[in-house]
Amino acid sequence: MRLRDQPPPSRGRRTTVAVLRPHPRLSFLVHRRSVGVALALLALLLAVMALSACLGQSYVSPAEVWRTLRTGAGPHDLVVNELRVPRIVLGALVGAALGAAGALVQTVTRNPLASPDVIGVGHGAAAATVLALATGAVGSPAAMPLVSVAGGLGAAALVHVLAWRRGVQAGGRFVLVGVGIGVALSAVVQLYLADSELEAAEQVKLWLTGSLNGRGWEQAGPLGAVLLLALPALVWAGRAARPLGLDADTAAALGVRVDRVRLGVTVLGVVLAATATGAAGPIGFVALTSPQLARRLTRTPQLPLLCSALTGALVLVAADLVARTLLPPLEIPVGALTSLVGGPYLLWLLGRRSAVR
């Protein structure tokens, strides 16, 4: 490992980075502050997960939670092992997937307003999953992530084609087309709900709220497998996406195949977001806010992929804890809570961009 100091030309202050060389032909540039922020986010995430396992309609002490997790038996086995822990793990996985997906999409578009739920990817995944649930075309819950991925990829492909006039680099056009596609897909879902039977409509509406209630290992398993399989691609994306922060000509002069990298990073982000939507429903604004929060914490020029994933996991687990305990015995859908907080953030971001212009 070799350390060096790099003064950023824009701010004029020094920042320490570490060059890790596990192999003579392989090296990684690690930002020290990003490592510290990642460790702090991980510790805070574990603390919130532990707190969430203790709190609810019935309080379970941390010692009892640990004993129940170790032995798998006891008076709190149903509450801890069957109800809370699977839900907490699923929330962390969904938040991490959305946070990473948001960072990838915003890096490609170079636009902080772009995220899977804003540009229509979440709506495409939601529409495909809702139609599959309502028509009974898919009987196994384990197949729902595949349906969501197909819907998300379809919506992303449609947005890409319609915004192609000025390319993906025109982030504003990409966002506007995505919003339009999202509205159209939402209208399709609402039209189906208006014409469906009451029982089917109630099932679809429950899924559309974006909630972790009643979900557990059955949904966490496929999502965890997708994240594990995508780990090598995420490592590649973390390195390949760095030149995308520059303009296309500069990145091409550095030897980057811009179009291929953009396509690969976009597809990876869409797959993560769509799979997360299939597991927990459309949970808004986590993918939008997490990368920007992580960037402000790390103070890096590029969006930090790992910290974005950890921030998304922390935000969603904390939001679900508040949703479960704010108005007992009622449980607020976590998607409604994140949208309630994310809406003002989006308005603030729009106002800030207008003021800069």
Stockholm file with secondary structure:
# STOCKHOLM 1.0

chainA/1-357         MRLRDQPPPSRGRRTTVAVLRPHPRLSFLVHRRSVGVALALLALLLAVMALSACLGQSYVSPAEVWRTLRTGAGPHDLVVNELRVPRIVLGALVGAALGAAGALVQTVTRNPLASPDVIGVGHGAAAATVLALATGAVGSPAAMPLVSVAGGLGAAALVHVLAWRRGVQAGGRFVLVGVGIGVALSAVVQLYLADSELEAAEQVKLWLTGSLNGRGWEQAGPLGAVLLLALPALVWAGRAARPLGLDADTAAALGVRVDRVRLGVTVLGVVLAATATGAAGPIGFVALTSPQLARRLTRTPQLPLLCSALTGALVLVAADLVARTLLPPLEIPVGALTSLVGGPYLLWLLGRRSAVR
#=GR chainA/1-357 SS CEEEEECCTTTCCCEEEEEEEEETTEEEEEEHHHHHHHHHHHHHHHHHHHHHHHCSSSCCCHHHHHHHHHHSCSTTHIIIIIIIHHHHHHHHHHHHHHHHHHHHHHHHHTCTTCCTTTTTHHHHHHHHHHHHHHHTCCCCGGGHHHHHHHHHHHHHHHHHHHTTTSCTTCHHHHHHHHHHHHHHHHHHHHHHHHHSCHHHHHHHHHHHTCCCTTCCHHHHHHHHHHHHHTHHHHHHHHHHTGGGGSCHHHHHHTTCCHHHHHHHHHHHHHHHHHHHHHHHCCCCSHHHHHHHHHHHHHTCSSCCHHHHHHHHHHHHHHHHHHHHHSSTTCCCCHHHHHHHHHHHHHHHHHHHHHHHC
#=GC SS_cons         CEEEEECCTTTCCCEEEEEEEEETTEEEEEEHHHHHHHHHHHHHHHHHHHHHHHCSSSCCCHHHHHHHHHHSCSTTHIIIIIIIHHHHHHHHHHHHHHHHHHHHHHHHHTCTTCCTTTTTHHHHHHHHHHHHHHHTCCCCGGGHHHHHHHHHHHHHHHHHHHTTTSCTTCHHHHHHHHHHHHHHHHHHHHHHHHHSCHHHHHHHHHHHTCCCTTCCHHHHHHHHHHHHHTHHHHHHHHHHTGGGGSCHHHHHHTTCCHHHHHHHHHHHHHHHHHHHHHHHCCCCSHHHHHHHHHHHHHTCSSCCHHHHHHHHHHHHHHHHHHHHHSSTTCCCCHHHHHHHHHHHHHHHHHHHHHHHC
//
